[in-house]
Amino acid sequence: MFKKRESVTEIEEGSLLSPKFDNDGLIPVVTTCVNTKEILMLGYMNVEAFKKTIETKEAHYWSRSRKQVWHKGKTSGFIQKVKEIRIDDDQDSIWLSVDIGNGSSCHVGYRSCFYRSIPLGKIENAREIKMKYEEKEKKFDPEKVYKDQPNPTKI
């Protein structure tokens, strides 16, 4: 599908797309909001999801738990409209810049999947580190939105 990876110089300095997928056929994707620049999520794509994302200008990811490509926002209504795709120097990770309007990217209902922060400093007991919620309000109720869907994650 994509150009074969042939040389470091070509991969790092060339102009042809030669993404490197891992042994499971996946490439990590960091997704940010085009307007606020906040990190919305970290996901993975396989070749099919990457191709669909490029062609449709809407984000598609590979669900590791469901083992299938999913069109982000198809169920919740918060489609990630791709404004820019970048690839890193080694071509082994992707950065999507997307527009979700006033919507959400997190299946838990928050705008960003990174809705909690971890306190910094000396660790007395790692089993009792209490996180802080940086987002106070959910954008949607996942119980209502996903009531007929399989659980999107596995523990």
Order of alpha helices (4+ residues) and beta strands (2+ residues): alpha-beta-beta-alpha-beta-beta-beta-beta-beta-beta-alpha
